[in-house]
């Protein structure tokens, strides 16, 4: 992955028309997503006194949120963000408020909590994919788009670190249900501030743009998103398995649970630094090539983590692994955006989101078997192997694509994979 001269600074991204205002509002809404899972888990546990019920409620919430993400993004593509997002955010906030009221005192019926969680997950507004669509529209200089996506990815990483910390601050002075209610307020405030931006008004619905060539409908007809989905799923699988593997590694060496949190923080720190550095460089290699190499780098780092002799070395290896996470996901979004027709840009990003989240959930479930049946070292190797397998699939697909269409591939190697012909905008 050779580099050319540095791209314009992150300041140039934030100086795009309405970028700061739009991005800040989106981040306010997306902070809710960093808070709500932890807040709901604590609130349901407090209200029912059952970890099993809390786990089931969270599984239902996560499943509907992930599985229906492309469908919600399809509504944004069809009607435009200004028409689609406010009703979603309002209904989502009302359901979170209902969940907060239901869990404020002990004795909440588990069936009611499960039903509300399912409904809330189904209504989660796709602020992340929509913001990336807005970035794609704002960046007339396509060289700015990778940097904009890197900035977006790093900010999202920090939100998912600060969200649980904010919940922790709230539960010191109030019931966990108050943190759920705060999440509802944030998502409404952020969404309405976001759609009020003139930059969002420039993103039309499907009825306002030209129909896709050849009658294709949506991102399901765009084969180019497959590498992004495969890579994102592999990254998610590896990361989902990491939590329990780190815990098992620490317990095996006589450490308490308190040190585990520092390792997870190290992963996030590595991801943030890696994302910023990645966006600061202009790469000559094509995005699909980078996607395979970055995913493989994550897999190799995690596979080697199990060989660490102690917790200090493991932390260093996890930092190195984290340095591949944000760049890999940023590249996955870039490939998906470049492959999507104008009527499916939000959906294509949502498919990548869904793949990451589904992979994390699957990896978390599989890690229980890994920890139970295998040593942590072998568990790390298997977790890294998931990312390596995804990298191989993406790499082979890229090679076949170049063989079948050498001219198009050559354009991708020069960076064309992140540009879109003007008539398609």
C-alpha positions in Angstrom: 0.0 0.0 0.0 2.2 2.8 -1.2 1.4 6.4 -0.6 1.5 9.6 -2.5 1.6 13.1 -1.2 -0.7 13.8 1.8 -4.2 14.8 1.1 -5.9 18.0 2.2 -6.1 18.3 5.9 -9.0 17.3 8.1 -9.6 21.0 8.5 -10.4 21.1 4.8 -13.1 18.5 5.4 -14.7 20.5 8.2 -14.6 23.6 6.0 -16.9 22.1 3.4 -20.2 24.0 3.3 -22.3 23.2 6.3 -20.1 20.3 7.2 -19.4 21.3 10.9 -23.1 22.0 11.6 -24.3 18.8 9.9 -21.6 16.5 11.4 -22.1 17.9 15.0 -25.8 17.3 14.9 -25.3 13.8 13.5 -22.9 13.0 16.3 -25.3 14.2 19.0 -27.9 11.7 17.7 -25.3 9.0 17.3 -24.1 9.4 20.9 -27.5 7.9 21.8 -26.4 4.6 20.1 -23.3 4.5 22.3 -25.5 5.0 25.4 -28.6 3.1 24.8 -27.3 -0.6 24.8 -25.6 -0.2 28.2 -28.5 1.9 29.6 -31.1 -0.5 28.6 -29.1 -3.5 29.9 -28.7 -1.8 33.3 -32.3 -0.6 33.4 -33.8 -4.0 32.6 -31.6 -5.8 35.0 -32.6 -3.4 37.8 -36.3 -3.6 36.9 -36.5 -7.4 36.6 -33.6 -8.6 38.8 -32.8 -11.1 36.0 -29.7 -11.1 33.9 -31.4 -13.7 31.6 -34.3 -11.3 30.9 -31.9 -8.4 30.4 -29.8 -10.4 27.9 -32.9 -11.5 26.0 -34.2 -8.0 25.8 -30.9 -6.8 24.5 -30.7 -9.6 22.0 -34.1 -8.7 20.6 -33.3 -5.0 20.5 -30.0 -5.7 18.7 -31.5 -8.2 16.3 -34.3 -6.0 15.0 -31.9 -3.0 14.8 -29.3 -4.9 12.7 -31.6 -7.0 10.5 -33.9 -4.1 9.6 -31.1 -1.6 9.1 -31.1 -1.9 5.2 -34.8 -1.6 5.1 -34.8 1.7 7.1 -32.0 3.0 4.9 -34.1 2.1 1.9 -36.7 4.5 3.2 -34.1 7.2 3.4 -33.0 6.5 -0.2 -36.6 6.5 -1.4 -38.0 9.6 0.4 -34.9 11.5 1.3 -33.5 12.1 4.8 -35.8 15.1 5.6 -38.9 13.0 5.1 -37.7 9.7 6.4 -35.6 10.4 9.5 -37.8 12.6 11.7 -40.7 10.0 11.9 -38.2 7.2 12.7 -36.4 9.3 15.3 -39.6 10.4 16.9 -41.1 6.9 17.2 -37.7 5.5 18.4 -37.6 8.2 21.1 -41.2 7.5 22.2 -40.4 3.8 22.5 -37.2 4.5 24.5 -39.2 6.8 26.7 -41.8 4.0 27.2 -38.9 1.6 28.1 -37.6 4.1 30.6 -41.0 4.5 32.3 -41.4 0.7 32.3 -38.1 0.1 34.0 -38.1 3.1 36.4 -39.4 0.9 39.2 -39.0 -2.9 39.8 -41.6 -5.4 38.6 -41.8 -4.6 34.9 -43.3 -7.5 32.9 -40.6 -9.1 30.8 -43.0 -9.6 27.8 -43.7 -5.9 27.7 -40.0 -5.0 27.9 -39.2 -7.4 25.1 -42.0 -6.1 22.8 -40.9 -2.5 23.3 -37.3 -3.4 22.7 -38.2 -5.1 19.4 -40.2 -2.1 18.3 -37.5 0.4 19.3 -34.8 -1.6 17.5 -37.0 -1.7 14.3 -37.2 2.1 14.3 -33.6 3.1 14.9 -32.8 5.9 12.5 -29.8 5.2 10.3 -27.9 8.4 11.1 -24.4 6.9 10.4 -25.2 5.7 6.9 -27.1 8.9 6.1 -24.2 11.0 7.3 -21.8 9.1 5.0 -24.2 9.8 2.1 -24.1 13.5 3.0 -20.2 13.4 3.1 -20.3 11.8 -0.3 -22.5 14.6 -1.6 -20.5 17.3 0.1 -17.1 16.2 -1.2 -17.0 17.6 -4.7 -13.2 17.0 -4.5 -13.3 13.2 -4.3 -9.9 13.2 -2.7 -11.6 14.5 0.4 -14.0 11.6 0.8 -11.6 9.1 2.3 -10.5 11.7 4.9 -14.2 12.6 5.6 -15.0 8.9 6.1 -11.9 8.4 8.3 -13.0 11.4 10.5 -16.5 10.0 10.7 -15.3 6.5 11.7 -12.9 7.8 14.4 -15.7 10.1 15.8 -18.0 7.1 15.9 -15.4 5.0 17.7 -15.0 7.7 20.3 -18.8 7.9 20.7 -19.0 4.3 21.6 -16.3 4.8 24.2 -17.9 8.0 25.7 -21.4 6.7 25.6 -21.0 4.1 28.3 -19.0 6.6 30.4 -21.9 9.0 30.2 -24.3 6.3 31.3 -22.0 5.6 34.2 -22.2 9.3 35.2 -26.0 9.3 35.0 -26.5 6.2 37.1 -24.4 7.7 39.9 -27.1 10.3 40.5 -30.3 8.7 39.0 -31.9 5.4 38.0 -30.5 3.6 34.9 -33.9 4.4 33.2 -32.9 8.1 33.3 -30.0 7.2 31.0 -32.4 5.5 28.6 -34.5 8.7 28.6 -31.4 10.8 27.9 -30.7 8.6 24.9 -34.2 9.3 23.6 -33.6 13.1 24.0 -30.2 12.9 22.2 -31.5 11.0 19.2 -34.4 13.5 18.7 -32.3 16.6 19.1 -29.5 15.2 16.9 -31.8 14.0 14.1 -33.9 17.2 13.9 -30.7 19.3 14.0 -29.3 17.1 11.3 -32.2 17.3 8.9 -32.4 21.0 9.4 -29.0 21.4 7.7 -29.0 22.7 4.1 -26.5 20.0 3.3 -29.1 17.3 4.1 -31.6 19.1 1.9 -29.3 18.5 -1.0 -29.7 14.7 -0.7 -32.9 13.9 -2.6 -35.1 10.8 -2.5 -35.4 8.3 -5.2 -38.2 10.1 -6.9 -36.0 13.2 -7.4 -33.1 11.4 -9.2 -32.8 9.6 -12.5 -33.6 5.9 -12.4 -30.7 3.5 -12.2 -29.3 2.2 -15.4 -30.6 -1.1 -16.6 -33.5 -1.0 -14.2 -31.5 -2.0 -11.2 -33.3 -1.5 -7.9 -31.3 -0.7 -4.8 -28.0 -2.0 -3.5 -29.1 -5.6 -3.8 -28.3 -5.3 -7.5 -24.9 -3.9 -7.0 -22.3 -6.6 -6.9 -19.7 -4.2 -5.9 -20.9 -4.0 -2.2 -20.2 -7.7 -1.7 -16.5 -7.2 -0.8 -17.4 -4.5 1.7 -20.0 -6.7 3.3 -17.7 -9.7 3.5 -14.8 -7.7 5.0 -17.1 -5.9 7.5 -18.6 -9.2 8.6 -15.1 -10.7 9.1 -14.0 -7.7 11.1 -17.2 -7.9 13.2 -16.7 -11.6 13.9 -13.2 -11.1 15.1 -14.1 -8.1 17.3 -17.1 -9.8 18.7 -15.1 -12.8 19.9 -12.4 -10.5 21.4 -14.2 -9.5 24.6 -14.5 -13.0 26.2 -11.1 -14.0 24.9 -9.5 -11.1 26.6 -11.4 -11.9 29.8 -10.3 -15.5 29.7 -6.7 -14.5 29.0 -6.7 -12.2 32.0 -8.3 -14.7 34.3 -5.9 -17.4 33.2 -3.1 -15.2 34.5 -4.7 -14.2 37.7 -5.9 -10.7 36.8 -9.2 -9.2 37.8 -12.0 -7.9 35.6 -10.9 -4.3 36.2 -7.9 -4.6 33.9 -10.0 -5.9 31.0 -11.6 -2.5 30.5 -8.1 -1.0 29.9 -7.5 -3.4 27.1 -10.8 -2.6 25.4 -9.9 1.1 25.8 -6.5 0.3 24.1 -8.4 -1.3 21.2 -10.5 1.8 20.7 -7.4 4.1 21.0 -5.5 2.1 18.4 -8.5 2.2 16.1 -8.8 6.0 16.5 -5.1 6.6 15.8 -5.1 4.2 12.9 -8.2 5.8 11.4 -6.6 9.3 11.6 -3.3 8.2 10.1 -5.1 6.2 7.4 -7.1 9.2 6.3 -4.0 11.5 6.3 -2.3 9.6 3.5 -3.1 9.4 -0.2 -2.9 5.7 -1.3 -1.9 4.6 -4.8 -3.3 1.1 -4.3 -7.0 0.5 -5.1 -9.6 0.5 -2.3 -10.4 -3.2 -2.7 -6.8 -4.1 -2.5 -6.4 -2.1 0.7 -9.6 -3.6 2.0 -8.2 -7.1 1.8 -4.8 -6.1 3.2 -6.3 -4.2 6.2 -8.7 -7.0 7.0 -5.8 -9.4 6.8 -3.7 -7.2 9.1 -6.4 -7.3 11.8 -6.6 -11.0 11.5 -2.9 -11.6 11.8 -2.7 -9.3 14.8 -5.5 -11.0 16.6 -4.2 -14.5 15.7 -0.8 -13.5 17.3 -2.4 -12.0 20.4 -2.9 -15.4 22.0 0.9 -15.9 22.0 1.4 -12.9 24.2 3.3 -13.9 27.4 1.5 -11.4 29.7 -1.2 -8.8 29.8 1.2 -5.9 29.0 2.2 -7.5 25.7 -1.4 -8.5 24.9 -2.4 -4.8 25.4 0.3 -3.8 22.9 -0.9 -6.3 20.4 -4.5 -5.3 20.8 -3.5 -1.7 20.1 -1.8 -2.9 16.9 -5.0 -4.8 16.0 -7.1 -1.8 16.7 -5.0 0.3 14.3 -6.5 -1.8 11.4 -10.2 -1.6 12.5 -11.2 2.0 11.6 -9.1 1.9 8.3 -10.7 -1.4 7.3 -14.2 -0.2 7.9 -13.5 3.2 6.3 -12.3 1.4 3.2 -15.4 -0.9 3.3 -17.6 2.2 3.3 -15.7 3.8 0.4 -16.0 0.7 -1.8 -19.7 0.4 -1.0 -20.3 4.1 -1.7 -18.4 3.9 -5.0 -20.3 0.8 -6.1 -23.8 2.1 -5.3 -26.1 3.9 -7.7 -27.4 7.3 -6.5 -30.7 5.7 -5.3 -29.0 3.2 -3.0 -26.1 5.0 -1.4 -27.6 5.0 2.1 -28.6 1.4 1.8 -25.2 0.3 0.7 -23.6 1.8 3.8 -26.3 0.3 5.9 -25.4 -3.2 4.6 -21.9 -2.6 5.7 -23.2 -1.5 9.1 -25.4 -4.5 9.4 -22.6 -6.8 8.4 -20.3 -5.4 11.2 -23.0 -5.6 13.8 -24.2 -9.0 12.8 -20.6 -10.2 12.9 -20.0 -8.8 16.3 -23.2 -10.5 17.7 -22.2 -13.8 16.1 -18.6 -13.5 17.3 -19.8 -12.8 20.8 -22.0 -15.8 20.8 -19.3 -18.0 19.3 -16.7 -16.8 21.7 -18.5 -18.6 24.5 -17.8 -21.9 22.8 -14.2 -20.8 22.1 -13.6 -20.0 25.7 -15.3 -23.2 27.0 -13.6 -25.6 24.6 -10.3 -24.1 23.6 -7.4 -22.3 25.2 -7.3 -18.5 24.8 -4.3 -18.9 22.4 -6.3 -21.1 20.1 -9.4 -18.9 20.5 -7.4 -15.8 19.4 -6.1 -17.8 16.4 -9.7 -18.8 15.4 -11.0 -15.2 15.9 -8.1 -13.8 13.7 -8.8 -16.6 11.2 -12.3 -15.1 10.6 -10.8 -11.9 9.4 -8.1 -13.6 7.4 -10.7 -15.7 5.7 -12.7 -12.6 4.8 -9.5 -11.0 3.5 -8.8 -14.0 1.2 -12.4 -13.8 -0.2 -12.1 -10.1 -0.8 -8.6 -10.5 -2.4 -9.7 -13.3 -4.7 -12.8 -11.3 -5.7 -10.6 -8.3 -6.5 -8.3 -10.4 -8.6 -11.1 -11.9 -10.6 -12.6 -8.4 -11.1 -9.3 -7.1 -12.5 -9.0 -10.1 -14.8 -12.6 -9.6 -16.1 -12.4 -5.8 -16.4 -8.7 -4.7 -16.6 -9.6 -1.2 -17.7 -12.0 -0.6 -14.8 -9.6 -2.1 -12.4 -6.8 0.1 -13.5 -9.0 3.1 -12.8 -9.6 1.7 -9.3 -5.9 1.3 -8.6 -5.5 5.0 -9.4 -8.1 5.9 -6.8 -11.1 6.1 -9.1 -13.0 3.7 -6.8 -13.8 6.6 -4.6 -15.1 8.8 -7.4 -18.5 8.9 -9.2 -19.2 10.2 -12.6 -21.0 13.6 -12.3 -24.2 12.4 -14.0 -24.7 9.8 -11.3 -24.6 12.4 -8.5 
